């Protein structure tokens, strides 16, 4: 495992490694992007709507 980057934010440390996606197929990349969108979109939309109501 090769650590590419380490980022600290508060009490959390994010460690990015190059072995996670080294052998990833294009289909796996698309599936990961889709899943990320399924998780992130509702949260981002809710944040936007909250800000719109208060702003």
DSSP file (Angstrom, degrees, kcal/mol; ACC not computed):
  #  RESIDUE AA STRUCTURE BP1 BP2  ACC     N-H-->O    O-->H-N    N-H-->O    O-->H-N    TCO  KAPPA ALPHA  PHI   PSI    X-CA   Y-CA   Z-CA
    1    1 A X              0   0    0      0, 0.0     2,-0.6     0, 0.0    16,-0.0   0.000 360.0 360.0 360.0 124.3    0.0    0.0    0.0
    2    2 A X        -     0   0    0      0, 0.0    16,-2.4     0, 0.0     2,-0.5  -0.912 360.0-139.9-107.1 117.5    1.4    3.3   -1.0
    3    3 A X  E     +A   17   0A   0     -2,-0.6    14,-0.3    14,-0.2     3,-0.1  -0.631  21.8 178.6 -75.5 120.9    0.2    6.4    0.8
    4    4 A X  E     -     0   0A   0     12,-3.2     2,-0.3    -2,-0.5    13,-0.2   0.838  65.0  -2.8 -89.8 -39.9   -0.3    9.1   -1.7
    5    5 A X  E     -A   16   0A   0     11,-1.6    11,-3.2     2,-0.0     2,-0.4  -0.992  53.2-158.3-156.4 144.9   -1.6   11.8    0.6
    6    6 A X  E     -A   15   0A   0     -2,-0.3     2,-0.4     9,-0.2     9,-0.2  -0.994  14.6-174.9-128.4 126.0   -2.6   12.3    4.2
    7    7 A X  E     -A   14   0A   0      7,-2.8     7,-3.4    -2,-0.4     2,-0.5  -0.975   9.2-157.2-124.9 131.4   -4.9   15.1    5.2
    8    8 A X  E     +A   13   0A   0     -2,-0.4     2,-0.4     5,-0.2     5,-0.2  -0.935  13.7 173.4-110.8 128.9   -5.9   16.1    8.7
    9    9 A X  E >   -A   12   0A   0      3,-2.9     3,-2.2    -2,-0.5     2,-0.2  -0.931  65.0 -53.8-132.3 107.3   -9.1   18.0    9.4
   10   10 A X  T 3  S-     0   0    0     -2,-0.4     0, 0.0     1,-0.3     0, 0.0  -0.439 121.5 -17.4  62.7-128.2   -9.9   18.4   13.1
   11   11 A X  T 3  S+     0   0    0     -2,-0.2     2,-0.4    -3,-0.1    -1,-0.3   0.399 121.7  91.6 -88.9   2.5   -9.9   15.0   14.8
   12   12 A X  E <   -A    9   0A   0     -3,-2.2    -3,-2.9     2,-0.0     2,-0.5  -0.819  56.1-162.7-106.1 137.7  -10.2   13.1   11.4
   13   13 A X  E     -A    8   0A   0     -2,-0.4     2,-0.5    -5,-0.2    -5,-0.2  -0.978   5.4-158.3-117.7 123.9   -7.3   11.9    9.3
   14   14 A X  E     -A    7   0A   0     -7,-3.4    -7,-2.8    -2,-0.5     2,-0.5  -0.891   8.0-167.0-100.0 126.0   -7.9   11.0    5.6
   15   15 A X  E     -A    6   0A   0     -2,-0.5     2,-0.5    -9,-0.2    -9,-0.2  -0.965   3.1-160.5-117.8 120.5   -5.4    8.7    4.1
   16   16 A X  E     -A    5   0A   0    -11,-3.2   -12,-3.2    -2,-0.5   -11,-1.6  -0.882  10.3-170.4-104.0 124.6   -5.3    8.3    0.3
   17   17 A X  E >   -A    3   0A   0     -2,-0.5     3,-0.6   -14,-0.3     4,-0.4  -0.864  24.3-141.0-116.4 148.6   -3.6    5.2   -1.0
   18   18 A X  T 3  S+     0   0    0    -16,-2.4     4,-0.5    -2,-0.3     3,-0.2   0.591  93.1  70.2 -84.3 -10.3   -2.7    4.3   -4.6
   19   19 A X  T 3  S+     0   0    0    -17,-0.3     4,-0.4     1,-0.2    -1,-0.2   0.667  82.5  72.8 -82.7 -13.7   -3.6    0.7   -4.4
   20   20 A X  S <  S+     0   0    0     -3,-0.6    -1,-0.2     1,-0.2     3,-0.2   0.932 114.3  18.4 -65.5 -45.6   -7.3    1.2   -4.1
   21   21 A X  S >  S+     0   0    0     -4,-0.4     3,-1.3    -3,-0.2    -1,-0.2   0.312  93.5 103.9-111.5   8.7   -7.9    2.2   -7.7
   22   22 A X  T 3  S+     0   0    0     -4,-0.5    -1,-0.1     1,-0.3    -2,-0.1   0.890  95.6  27.4 -58.9 -42.2   -4.8    0.9   -9.4
   23   23 A X  T 3  S+     0   0    0     -4,-0.4     2,-0.3    -3,-0.2    -1,-0.3  -0.001  90.1 137.2-110.5  27.9   -6.5   -2.2  -11.0
   24   24 A X    <   -     0   0    0     -3,-1.3     2,-0.1     1,-0.1    -3,-0.1  -0.574  47.2-135.4 -81.1 134.8  -10.0   -0.7  -11.2
   25   25 A X     >  -     0   0    0     -2,-0.3     4,-2.1     1,-0.1     3,-0.2  -0.461  24.5-110.1 -82.5 159.5  -12.0   -1.4  -14.4
   26   26 A X  H  > S+     0   0    0      1,-0.2     4,-2.2     2,-0.2     5,-0.2   0.855 120.8  55.1 -56.6 -34.9  -13.9    1.4  -16.2
   27   27 A X  H  > S+     0   0    0      2,-0.2     4,-2.2     1,-0.2    -1,-0.2   0.893 107.1  49.0 -65.7 -39.8  -17.1   -0.4  -15.1
   28   28 A X  H  > S+     0   0    0     -3,-0.2     4,-2.2     2,-0.2    -2,-0.2   0.868 109.4  52.9 -67.5 -36.2  -16.1   -0.3  -11.5
   29   29 A X  H  X S+     0   0    0     -4,-2.1     4,-2.5     2,-0.2    -2,-0.2   0.936 110.0  47.8 -63.2 -46.5  -15.2    3.4  -11.8
   30   30 A X  H  X S+     0   0    0     -4,-2.2     4,-2.5     1,-0.2    -2,-0.2   0.906 111.2  50.7 -61.1 -42.7  -18.7    4.1  -13.2
   31   31 A X  H  X S+     0   0    0     -4,-2.2     4,-2.3     1,-0.2    -1,-0.2   0.888 110.8  49.5 -63.4 -39.3  -20.4    2.1  -10.4
   32   32 A X  H  X S+     0   0    0     -4,-2.2     4,-2.5     2,-0.2    -2,-0.2   0.913 111.1  49.0 -65.7 -42.7  -18.4    4.0   -7.8
   33   33 A X  H  X S+     0   0    0     -4,-2.5     4,-2.2     2,-0.2    -2,-0.2   0.907 111.4  50.0 -62.4 -42.0  -19.4    7.4   -9.3
   34   34 A X  H  X S+     0   0    0     -4,-2.5     4,-2.2     2,-0.2    -2,-0.2   0.933 111.8  47.3 -62.7 -46.2  -23.0    6.3   -9.4
   35   35 A X  H  X S+     0   0    0     -4,-2.3     4,-1.7     1,-0.2    -2,-0.2   0.899 110.1  53.0 -63.8 -40.9  -22.9    5.2   -5.7
   36   36 A X  H  X S+     0   0    0     -4,-2.5     4,-3.3     1,-0.2     5,-0.3   0.918 109.7  48.9 -59.9 -43.7  -21.2    8.5   -4.7
   37   37 A X  H  X S+     0   0    0     -4,-2.2     4,-2.3     1,-0.2     5,-0.3   0.888 107.6  54.6 -62.9 -40.0  -23.9   10.4   -6.4
   38   38 A X  H  < S+     0   0    0     -4,-2.2     4,-0.4     1,-0.2    -1,-0.2   0.834 117.4  37.1 -63.0 -32.3  -26.6    8.4   -4.7
   39   39 A X  H  X S+     0   0    0     -4,-1.7     4,-0.8    -5,-0.2    -2,-0.2   0.908 123.3  38.9 -84.3 -47.0  -25.1    9.3   -1.3
   40   40 A X  H  X S+     0   0    0     -4,-3.3     4,-2.8    -5,-0.2     5,-0.3   0.867 103.7  65.1 -78.2 -38.1  -24.0   12.9   -1.9
   41   41 A X  H  X S+     0   0    0     -4,-2.3     4,-2.9    -5,-0.3     5,-0.3   0.917 101.7  47.5 -57.8 -49.9  -26.9   14.3   -4.0
   42   42 A X  H  > S+     0   0    0     -4,-0.4     4,-2.4    -5,-0.3    -1,-0.2   0.906 114.8  47.4 -59.7 -39.1  -29.6   14.0   -1.3
   43   43 A X  H  X S+     0   0    0     -4,-0.8     4,-2.1     2,-0.2    -1,-0.2   0.920 114.3  45.9 -67.3 -43.4  -27.3   15.6    1.3
   44   44 A X  H  X S+     0   0    0     -4,-2.8     4,-2.3     2,-0.2    -2,-0.2   0.891 113.3  49.9 -66.4 -39.2  -26.2   18.4   -1.0
   45   45 A X  H  X S+     0   0    0     -4,-2.9     4,-2.6    -5,-0.3    -2,-0.2   0.919 110.4  49.9 -65.0 -43.7  -29.8   19.1   -2.1
   46   46 A X  H  X S+     0   0    0     -4,-2.4     4,-2.3    -5,-0.3    -2,-0.2   0.900 110.7  50.2 -62.0 -41.0  -31.0   19.2    1.5
   47   47 A X  H  X S+     0   0    0     -4,-2.1     4,-2.4     2,-0.2    -1,-0.2   0.925 110.8  49.4 -62.3 -44.7  -28.3   21.6    2.4
   48   48 A X  H  X S+     0   0    0     -4,-2.3     4,-2.2     1,-0.2    -2,-0.2   0.920 111.5  48.5 -60.5 -45.7  -29.2   23.8   -0.6
   49   49 A X  H  X S+     0   0    0     -4,-2.6     4,-1.8     2,-0.2    -1,-0.2   0.871 110.6  51.0 -65.5 -37.5  -32.9   23.8    0.4
   50   50 A X  H  X S+     0   0    0     -4,-2.3     4,-1.7     2,-0.2    -1,-0.2   0.934 112.2  46.6 -62.7 -46.0  -32.1   24.7    4.0
   51   51 A X  H  X S+     0   0    0     -4,-2.4     4,-1.8     1,-0.2    -2,-0.2   0.856 109.6  54.6 -65.6 -35.2  -29.9   27.6    2.9
   52   52 A X  H  < S+     0   0    0     -4,-2.2    -1,-0.2     1,-0.2    -2,-0.2   0.878 109.3  47.7 -66.5 -37.7  -32.6   28.8    0.5
   53   53 A X  H  < S+     0   0    0     -4,-1.8    -1,-0.2     1,-0.2    -2,-0.2   0.843 120.2  37.0 -71.6 -33.7  -35.2   28.9    3.3
   54   54 A X  H  <        0   0    0     -4,-1.7    -2,-0.2     1,-0.2    -1,-0.2   0.647 360.0 360.0 -92.9 -15.6  -33.0   30.7    5.7
   55   55 A X     <        0   0    0     -4,-1.8    -1,-0.2    -5,-0.2    -2,-0.1   0.449 360.0 360.0 -91.5 360.0  -31.3   33.0    3.2
